[in-house]
Amino acid sequence: MSDDDVFQLLQTLIEGSELEATRLPDGSAVVLDMPGHRVLTLSPTGAALFAAAVDGDATIEALTDRLVCSFDVDIETARRDTEAFVKSLVSILTDGG
């Protein structure tokens, strides 16, 4: 599956899901995956990426920009971390990771 396909699948999974996210005071988040009967915990960077995807910005460029603007990270690191996060999240949501 190409990177573009993974990002598109993430958007589809989020749009049609019963995921409930709660942001915590430290910037992290807890996501309840009702259909999967799971609780996911997200770091502050994961929470920022998840929030952007929920807002409809699940492209590599938009998510990478969100990290660069919100955290002290260079664009190359942000892109690499974004790709890894999205692939991991899609894996968890589609087959239990």
Secondary structure, 3 states (H helix, E strand, C coil): CCHHHHHHHHHHHHHCCCEEEEECCCCCEEEEECCCCEEEEECHHHHHHHHHHHCCCCCHHHHHHHHHHHCCCCHHHHHHHHHHHHHHHHHHHHHCC
